[in-house]
Amino acid sequence: MPGDAKALPQAVEVAVVGGGPAGLAAATRLKEHGVASVAVLDREPRAGGIPRHCGHYPFGLREFHRLLRGPDYARRLVARAEDAGVEIYPQTTVTGITPGPRLSLSTPGGAADMTAKKVLLATGVRETSRAARFIGGQRPLGVVSTGALQSLVYLAHKRPFARPVILGSELVSFSAIFTCRHAGIRPVAMVEPGERVTARSFTRALPRLFGVPLHLGTELVTIHGKERVEGVTLRGPGGAEQVLDCDGVIVTGAFTPEATLCRLGHLELDPGSGGPVIDQFGRCSDPDFFAAGNLLRPVETAGWSWHEGVAAGDVLTECLAGRLPAAERHLEIVVDHPAIKLALPQRIALPFSDGALTHLQLRVTRAAGGKLEARDGDTVVWSKTLSVLPERRLLLPLHDVVGKVRGATLSLRFSEVA
Ligand SMILES: Cc1cc2nc3c(=O)[nH]c(=O)nc-3n(C[C@H](O)[C@H](O)[C@H](O)COP(=O)(O)OP(=O)(O)OC[C@H]3O[C@@H](n4cnc5c(N)ncnc54)[C@H](O)[C@@H]3O)c2cc1C
């Protein structure tokens, strides 16, 4: 219940920041392994994370072996965690992290502190705002992110506009179409600056299926309207501009990890992923802090984040029992090509052993194809010819890639790019 005034403990074994799929999965796993006190802290009125706001399918296949809507999925994750003995503290915002590990909290009862043996950060991702995308024009009402639209439609039962333009073509942009349909909203266009749809191929037919004109290679340059949105100026592939009538703009995707706590605190951040630097155990630069879920990188599905949370629960249990290899000696993973946006984990604790992350996760900045190489100095220790698109998962088996490395760094580059 919102406002549940459960007394907040001052010290726990594991504090989990963020009650989304990753945090709840980790907390549940920790309790299943017999860890005595596990607290999940979430700033929202209820735990469940982003799926709580997504009133559409498909969630839950990995976790519950059935197709669920987001809110049902979130409720089940919470129920499973509570049944396992996890203590969940909603309306509790973590405002700071310091070595110890120690957390500063803002709670309904005022400011508080909490210490823990270990902390798991699982604060997820957020969409990039209109301001950060340099869209010109006035500041009328009716410009929202997908997340805000979902909260308005599914949680507040509001209909913020009737004929919006959708900016972006990531998976979440299609989830914006579903949300619009649910509320009887008819988008007038989907606008994508790139030359192709960013989401996976099965989604490409959806705009046409739902009667939403798709404008590829098109920029949204200006939003018009003084109080409410009245239209937008679009600039097409040849540079020609047109004004489109609409009464709202849904600014979708361009995700970034919710890493404010890391940025304000003492943890090392990776500019490529936007999340904390971790090793294969999900261990941050301060080894008392771990991270899991979409905080690690933009952006994965709920099922993937849940899976990372489960693995984090296993690793944290090992850590509490003193069975995790030390964090001192590392192999650094270096991204050495402009087509590679990020690589995760950013470092490998040595001597190498499997951890929570069994694969090196890569993302590219643009469509790239060719020979991807992992180099130990001048020696190529692993290579594969492949082609990949932005925002697609690219996984390299960690054991194969780093197993033979003798140096202190492993660099990743495309030797030939198509
Ligand atoms: C708008 C949007 C729509 C999406 N739609 C889909 C979809 O349809 N399907 C899909 O599979 N994935 C979707 N995703 C991806 C989504 O990130 C994953 O589904 C999944 O929720 C990730 O789980 P998580 O536990 O890592 O993070 P989240 O689910 O984001 O949970 C993070 C939790 O941390 C809490 N938190 C953050 N900072 C603090 C703090 N300082 N103190 C306390 N609590 C904090 C938040 O309140 C939140 O509950 C969407 C993402 C967004 C942003």
Ligand as a Chemical Component Dictionary entry (heavy atoms), coordinates in Angstrom:
data_LIG
# 
_chem_comp.id                   LIG 
_chem_comp.type                 NON-POLYMER 
_chem_comp.pdbx_formal_charge   0 
_chem_comp.three_letter_code    LIG 
# 
loop_
_chem_comp_atom.comp_id 
_chem_comp_atom.atom_id 
_chem_comp_atom.alt_atom_id 
_chem_comp_atom.type_symbol 
_chem_comp_atom.charge 
_chem_comp_atom.model_Cartn_x 
_chem_comp_atom.model_Cartn_y 
_chem_comp_atom.model_Cartn_z 
_chem_comp_atom.pdbx_ordinal 
LIG C1  C1  C 0 9.284  4.319  -20.804 1  
LIG C2  C2  C 0 9.817  2.926  -20.839 2  
LIG C3  C3  C 0 9.049  1.906  -21.410 3  
LIG C4  C4  C 0 9.544  0.608  -21.455 4  
LIG N1  N1  N 0 8.775  -0.378 -22.015 5  
LIG C5  C5  C 0 9.209  -1.656 -21.981 6  
LIG C6  C6  C 0 8.406  -2.715 -22.478 7  
LIG O1  O1  O 0 7.311  -2.491 -22.966 8  
LIG N2  N2  N 0 8.885  -3.991 -22.402 9  
LIG C7  C7  C 0 10.118 -4.258 -21.866 10 
LIG O2  O2  O 0 10.513 -5.432 -21.783 11 
LIG N3  N3  N 0 10.917 -3.263 -21.417 12 
LIG C8  C8  C 0 10.497 -1.993 -21.442 13 
LIG N4  N4  N 0 11.294 -0.996 -20.958 14 
LIG C9  C9  C 0 12.649 -1.322 -20.464 15 
LIG C10 C10 C 0 12.668 -1.455 -18.925 16 
LIG O3  O3  O 0 13.768 -0.712 -18.521 17 
LIG C11 C11 C 0 12.768 -2.923 -18.513 18 
LIG O4  O4  O 0 11.583 -3.573 -18.901 19 
LIG C12 C12 C 0 12.866 -3.155 -17.007 20 
LIG O5  O5  O 0 11.900 -2.400 -16.330 21 
LIG C13 C13 C 0 14.237 -2.898 -16.433 22 
LIG O6  O6  O 0 14.214 -3.339 -15.110 23 
LIG P1  P1  P 0 15.141 -2.656 -14.001 24 
LIG O7  O7  O 0 14.840 -3.362 -12.742 25 
LIG O8  O8  O 0 16.536 -2.622 -14.478 26 
LIG O9  O9  O 0 14.672 -1.134 -13.925 27 
LIG P2  P2  P 0 13.255 -0.426 -13.662 28 
LIG O10 O10 O 0 12.125 -1.277 -14.012 29 
LIG O11 O11 O 0 13.379 0.901  -14.326 30 
LIG O12 O12 O 0 13.243 -0.212 -12.086 31 
LIG C14 C14 C 0 14.093 0.714  -11.464 32 
LIG C15 C15 C 0 13.439 1.145  -10.158 33 
LIG O13 O13 O 0 14.390 1.942  -9.461  34 
LIG C16 C16 C 0 13.679 2.956  -8.788  35 
LIG N5  N5  N 0 14.642 4.029  -8.498  36 
LIG C17 C17 C 0 15.420 4.712  -9.373  37 
LIG N6  N6  N 0 16.209 5.574  -8.718  38 
LIG C18 C18 C 0 15.915 5.435  -7.390  39 
LIG C19 C19 C 0 16.415 6.052  -6.210  40 
LIG N7  N7  N 0 17.372 6.985  -6.237  41 
LIG N8  N8  N 0 15.901 5.670  -5.024  42 
LIG C20 C20 C 0 14.932 4.711  -4.962  43 
LIG N9  N9  N 0 14.423 4.096  -6.054  44 
LIG C21 C21 C 0 14.925 4.446  -7.246  45 
LIG C22 C22 C 0 12.573 3.353  -9.752  46 
LIG O14 O14 O 0 11.492 3.955  -9.076  47 
LIG C23 C23 C 0 12.202 2.006  -10.362 48 
LIG O15 O15 O 0 11.105 1.414  -9.708  49 
LIG C24 C24 C 0 10.832 0.318  -20.920 50 
LIG C25 C25 C 0 11.597 1.360  -20.348 51 
LIG C26 C26 C 0 11.094 2.641  -20.298 52 
LIG C27 C27 C 0 11.938 3.741  -19.654 53 
# 
loop_
_chem_comp_bond.comp_id 
_chem_comp_bond.atom_id_1 
_chem_comp_bond.atom_id_2 
_chem_comp_bond.value_order 
_chem_comp_bond.pdbx_ordinal 
LIG C1  C2  SING 1  
LIG C2  C3  SING 2  
LIG C2  C26 DOUB 3  
LIG C3  C4  DOUB 4  
LIG C4  N1  SING 5  
LIG C4  C24 SING 6  
LIG N1  C5  DOUB 7  
LIG C5  C6  SING 8  
LIG C5  C8  SING 9  
LIG C6  O1  DOUB 10 
LIG C6  N2  SING 11 
LIG N2  C7  SING 12 
LIG C7  O2  DOUB 13 
LIG C7  N3  SING 14 
LIG N3  C8  DOUB 15 
LIG C8  N4  SING 16 
LIG N4  C9  SING 17 
LIG N4  C24 SING 18 
LIG C9  C10 SING 19 
LIG C10 O3  SING 20 
LIG C10 C11 SING 21 
LIG C11 O4  SING 22 
LIG C11 C12 SING 23 
LIG C12 O5  SING 24 
LIG C12 C13 SING 25 
LIG C13 O6  SING 26 
LIG O6  P1  SING 27 
LIG P1  O7  DOUB 28 
LIG P1  O8  SING 29 
LIG P1  O9  SING 30 
LIG O9  P2  SING 31 
LIG P2  O10 DOUB 32 
LIG P2  O11 SING 33 
LIG P2  O12 SING 34 
LIG O12 C14 SING 35 
LIG C14 C15 SING 36 
LIG C15 O13 SING 37 
LIG C15 C23 SING 38 
LIG O13 C16 SING 39 
LIG C16 N5  SING 40 
LIG C16 C22 SING 41 
LIG N5  C17 SING 42 
LIG N5  C21 SING 43 
LIG C17 N6  DOUB 44 
LIG N6  C18 SING 45 
LIG C18 C19 SING 46 
LIG C18 C21 DOUB 47 
LIG C19 N7  SING 48 
LIG C19 N8  DOUB 49 
LIG N8  C20 SING 50 
LIG C20 N9  DOUB 51 
LIG N9  C21 SING 52 
LIG C22 O14 SING 53 
LIG C22 C23 SING 54 
LIG C23 O15 SING 55 
LIG C24 C25 DOUB 56 
LIG C25 C26 SING 57 
LIG C26 C27 SING 58 
# 
